[in-house]
Amino acid sequence: MVLVRLLVLSLFQASLVGSQPTQSPRQASSSPQPTGEQTPLSTGNLSFPWSRLRLPRYIIPLHYHLHLHPDLTTLSFTGSVQIQIHVQNNTNWVVLHSKGLQISKATVLDQNLDHLSDQVLPVLHNPAHEQAAIFSPRVLSGGQKYFLYIEFGAELAEGFYGFYRSSYRTSTGETRTIASTHFEPTSARMAFPCFDEPSFKANFSIRIRRKPEHISLSNMPIEKTVEVNGGLLEDHFAVSVKMSTYLVAFVICDFKSVTATTSSGVKVSIYAAPEKWQQTHYALEVAVKILDFYEKYFNILYPLPKQDLIAIPDFESGAMENWGLTTYRETSLLFDPLTSSVSDKLWVTMVIGHELAHQWFGNLVTMEWWNDIWLKEGFARYMEYISVEATYPELRVEEYLLHTCFAAVGRDSFNSSRPISSPAESPTQIKEMFDTVSYDKGACVLHMLRHFLSDDVFQSGIVRYLRKYSYSNARNQDLWDSLANTCSEEDFVSGKHCYSSGQASKNAYLFAGEHLDLTAMMNTWTLQKGIPLITVTRKGSHLLLRQERFLRSILHSDPRWSSLQQGYLWHIPLTYKTDTSSTIHRHLMATHTDRVHVGEEVGWVKVNTDMTGYYVVHYEGNGWDELTKLLRENHTALSYKDRTHLIHNAFQLVTAGRLSLDKALDLMGYLQLETHTVPLLEGLGYLEAFYRIVEKRDAHDLTHGLRRYMLHFFREVIDQQTWSDRGSVSERRLRSEVLSLACHLDDPPCLERARQSFRDWLQSNGTLNLPTDVAETVYSVGAQDEHGWASLFHTYTISLSEAQKHKILSALASSRDTNKLQRLLELGLEGKVIRSQDLSSLILMVARNPQGHHLAWNYVKKHWDTLVQKFQLGSFCIINIIIGTTGQFSSPEELTEVQLFFQSIKEQASQLRATQVALDNVQKNVLWVQRNLGTLRDWLNEQMN
């Protein structure tokens, strides 16, 4: 629930502590101040003039002159901002955003920089809406421009939002402090008073005061540096392009950098703490390559002279796309060849691809409001795959896109899901939009659309979209209009995809011989929640098709089922293959039932070729039996993507009560013949998921039986793995996953080899570099005894590699000693040895441990208020903690316990979708256990006897 009650507050009278910026009143490039002593104007009976969460539209910011002086000793900052505004209607009030700032002075000047009042103007605050209102006794006239001048100050924030403090330790034990920003989505208002909404784009001129031993960075390059009083330096940055406030950034630090130049002359620099400078070189290579790729792909030059990428020691999310100064968690930017695995390398490459895509999607063209955040996040997630596939084909990034879509299906098949484009008004609601639906479903819907339109049409459409809305804002409809080729630009005329003007206005496309309204089609994917299930029935020479909403947490027999199906219909671009040709057949399904002709001679049919479509497929009758037979007799008749898709769909249908577990397990039986990593890991992943649920229950016979079966069935795959870093990316990924699971299942050869490697590592005093792909497995086995755990903990405290520290932390959290797990959680909360940024990951690591399962949940309940204070309600950390700690609960008693806790925090829980997602997830687990444990036990007995 969003509080909309109007707060009437008196003027905040407190004056600033610390030095005020010294500026000349009349310098055009600096902020003017009133001359002489001024008396504050009485607030009288003034009350806050605005009751809505969003700002009024009658004042438009044009240009911010921002001057900041952060003090890294007192951990505070002072500043001033002069905002040129364009007033649309006559008014006495300027309402803008401010959160946690002490505003000491506010005044309004005309275009000649003359004050409209000889008194300091009253400032009223509405903390519930994070707004401030400045009253001008003289009316501001519609159609005129003015300057709003404000002086302010605050503490450098704790946490990860606004203008906040971060620190790092050198190898000699010295702690050094830096100051950095993270404004997305609604935290620029914590650093300076501003119009903090994405559609209020403006130019920014920024000046930052610092000590000589520090450097300052911002979106633009430094134009000049001048000496000021007290031995300080002041950096003057070039005027920015027109952009939203959430993209403004500045960092004050003592970091070092490496630099290169793109083919078009953009200067690219990677910044990191001085002792981590050697870990920046891979990121520099990636950033230059991908920036070059995007300039060609989008056919639009990157508009700034430089692009800085900086690794911030304390950073909540993975990275942030601030224009010209992208900020990263250290694990997302730094690559140490000695301790970073191939998965770490892929992650760094993908994250850089994501943030640089944002320089066009999000920065150049910004969503009008946060309800359409997928327009930047879905695109950036999808462009990761396109850019990395083009620049680093050896990373085989296309193998990971399936899992992005599987993650989306997992969330979207709960009733608690949401449409891609959803209302979001409060900061908490807006933060919660940064989720699987915006990122992963957004990317998968774009993937489907790209295959539907063809690569060329998709690419030319998004180029048209970017050109048309550059330095502006866009909505869903603007994207569909751009993709529907209207032939308005000669460059984009294509005989195949451009019709007469009459047809073009209807967004007409040719697909499988049919005309289509693109907007109508895409609205079914972005304006309604959920994912369709296509049920396929073979009848003679035809396939009978039926679509419905796919749900996993509510079974067909549930009384609510019918009402939850009402009103759902998708326009689905179906694809399918048969055994009679290699042709990919296409059909647009826009009705609840449909039929397609395949011919009498067809043996098998596989629908949703390579899972380019975002839908689940169920084969009625003997359809699954035919596909199981095909996989056993000739699995390479299907692509590895189709094989993976069949495994995924089968087990999803088991959860939904549409397919029996034994049929899904039988389908997977062919995996002993499988040589491709992706389907192997998909099947192994489901068995591991079952194992992790049953090992947390009192079902020792089942736990033992499943362990025996997995080690027997995958024996050959396990034995083929080497304890090295050799091979292709796919082979290395398989090795890492398979050996990790084998040791978790207490496989004697795996444990013996891991223990020997750990002993060798201990004897070298940590100087031996373990193969990076198996290091985490070796650490985890070594962490099970007292000496091993203590040695790893010591290495964790001194390591300069965040990649290594993450592996060690995971190993420490795998201990069977609950006292050690409790100690880790306490250290995470304290935030010194284990950084607060890693706390949410640590909680999930402990929750994954059978010994830490309930420990983590009880810890979250006990420290809930502290966690919300650290990470903010609605943040992805809080969402991950809620869903992650409850994710493997599977009993009715555990479901009741979760419900009771959510009731106890009802006011906060009511603001979060994540609480309902967590409940849906536990309900799904309860149903799965009730329906399938018996079947699993019987099937295992049959296989092992």
C-alpha positions, 0 to 999 in steps of 0.5 A: 500500500502506498501512503498518499496522505498529505504531510504538512511540515514546517520549514526545516530550519537547521543550518549546515555544519561544515564549510559552504562552497565559496562561489562568486554571485555573478559568474555565469558558470557558477551558482549565484548567492544572495549578497549580505545577510538575509532573513528567512521568509516566514512560512506563515500558514503555508502547507505543502502544495502537492499531494502526488508521488510524481512531480507536477509537470508545470516546471521543466529542468533544463540545466543543472550547475552542481558543485560538491565538496565531499569530505572523506575525513568527516564523511559528509558533503556540502554542495550547491545546485543552480537549476535552470527551469522553464515554467509552463504555468503561473505558480508560486511553488517549485516542487522537486525531490530531496531526501535526507538533505539539509537545505540551508538556503533556497532562492529563485533568480530571473534570467538576468540572475537577479533575485526575485526576493530579498529574503531566503525562501521557505522550504517545506518538506514531505518526507513520505514522498521525498519531496521539497517545495520552495515558495516564491512570494513573487509569481513565476510566470508561465513561459519564462525561464528562471534559476533555482539556487539551493545550498545543502549538505548531508552525511555520506550515506551508509549503504549502497544508494545516493552519494555513499561511502565505501572503503577498502583495505590495502595489503598492509592493513590500511583502510582507505575511504572513497565516495561513490554514487548509485542513483538508480532508480530514485536516489539522485535526490539523496545527493542533490535536490533535483527533478528525479524522474526519468522524463525530466532530462537535462544537461549537467555541469559538475564541479567537485572539490577534492584533496590532491591525493584523490581523483574525481570522476564523473560522466564527462571528462575534466575540462580544467582543474583549479586550486582553491582555498585550503590546498584543495583542488576543484575539477570542472567537468565538461557539460553533459549531454541531455540525460535523466538524473538517475544516470548522473555519477561521480566518484572520489577515490585514489584508484589507478587505471588502464586506458585504450581507444576505440576505433572511433576515438572513444577513450576507454579506461578501467579503474580499480583500487591500486593493488587490483590494477593488474586485474583490469586488463581483460575488462579493457579489452572487452569494453573496447571490442564491445563498444566498437561492436555496438557502434556498428550494430546500432549505426549510431556513434557513442556520443561521449568522448570517454567511457570509464568503467570503475570497480567499487569495493562496496556495491549492491547490484552487479553494475550500473550504466551511468552515462560515461562512468559505469560502476561495477561490483569488483567481481563484475569487472576484475579478472584475475587469470590465477583465481578467476574461473571460466564462469567468472570470465563469462560473467565479466564479459556479459556484464560489460556487454549489458552496461554498454548496451545501456549507453543506447538502450536506457541512456540515449533513449529512456523509458518515459516511466519505470512501468516500462523499465523492460525497454532498457533492462530487457534489451540490455539483457538480450544485447549481452547475448548478441554482442558477446556472441559476435565479439567472443564466439569462443565463450559460446554464450548462446548456450546460456540464453536458454537458461535465461528463458527458463528462469523467466518461465519459473517466475512467470508460471506463478500466479504472483507474476506480473506483466512486463509493463506494470504500474509502479509509483512508489520507490519500493514498487519501482525498485521491485521492477528490477526483477526476472520479468523485466530482465529475463522475460523481456530478453526472451520476448525480444528473442522471440520477436527477433526470430519472428521478424528476421535479424535484419528487420529487427535490427533496422527497427531498433535502429529506427527506434533509437534514432527517433527517440535519441535524448528523449523518452519512449513507451512500449508503443513507440517500440512497436511503431518503430519495428513496424516498418512504415518506410518513412526513411529511405534507408529502411525500405525493404520490399519484403517487409514494407507495404503500401502506406495503408497496410504499413499504418496497420503494422502489417507483417508477413508471417507464414503467409498471414498479415499481423498487427504487431502492436496487438500481438506484442501487447499480449506478451507485455500487458498480460502476465504469465506464459502460455501452455500449448497442448499438442494432440496428433489427429491423423494428418493434423496437429490439434493445438490448444493454448491456456495459461501455464500455472505450476503452483495451482493444479488443474483440480483446484477450484480456482483454476477456471477463474485464473484462466479467464481472459488470457489469450496470446498471439503465439508465433509457433514453430515446429519441425518433423522427421520428414524435413529439416524445414522449420514450419511457422504458424501464428496462433491467435485463438484458443484452439487451432490446427495445422496440417503436417501430413499422414507420413510424419512420425514425430513432431517437435514444437517450439524449435530451439525454444525461440518462442516463449511458451511451454509445450505439452504433447498429449496421447503418446506424444511424449513416448514418441519423443522419448523413443526418438531421444534414445534411438537418434537423439542428434535428430534434434538440436541440443537446444531442442533436447534441452527444451524437452527436458525442461518442459517435461519437468515443468509439466510434472510440477504442474500435474500434467505429466507423471514424474516417471515419464519425465525421468524416462525421457531423461534416460537417453542422457548416458548417450549425450555429449553436449554440455547444455542438455546434460546439465539441464537433466543433472540440474533437475536431479540435483534440485530433487536431491536438495529438497529430499536431503532436507527432509527425514527421507534417508532412504530416498536421499540414499537411493537418489544419491546412488542413482545419480552417481551410477547414472553419471559415473562415466561423465564424472570419471571423464572429468580432469582436475584442470582448466583445460578444454573449451568453455563448455567442457570447463563449465561441465567439469565445474558443475559435475565435480561439485555435485559429485563431491556434494554426493560424497563420491569417494574418488571425488572426495579423495582427489579434492582432499589431496588438492586441498592438502597440497594447497595448504602445504604451499601456504596458499601460494599454489594456484588451484585450477580455477574451475575446481577451486570452489569444490576443493575449498568446500571439501577442505572446509569440512574440518577445523583446520581447513575451515580456519585456513580458508577463513584466514585466506578470505581475510587477506585475498586481493581477488574477489573471485577467489573470496567468493569461492572461499565464502561459498566453501565456508558456508558449506560447513556442517558445523552450525556454530561456524555458519552462525558466525559467518552470518554474524560477520556478514551483519557486522559488515567488516570482514564480510562486506555487507554487499555479500550478505544476501549471497551469504544468507542464500549459501547458508540456506542451501546447506542442509545444516543451515536451512532453518538457521538462515530463515531464523536469522532473516526473521530475527534481523529483518528490520536491520536487513531492510535498513541495510538494503532498502525494501524492494531492492533485489537483495531483499527479494533474493533473501525472501525467495531464496531462504524459503525456496527449498521449504516443502512441508505444510508446516514450513508454508504455515511458518512463512505465512505467519512471518509475512503476516507479522511484517504485514505493512512491509509485506503488502508492498512487496510482490516477492512475498507472494512469489515466495509463498507460491514457490513453497506451495509449489514445493509442497504439492510436488512432494505430495504428488511425486515422492512416492513415484520417485521412490518406486522409480528409483527402486525399479532402476537400481534393482 
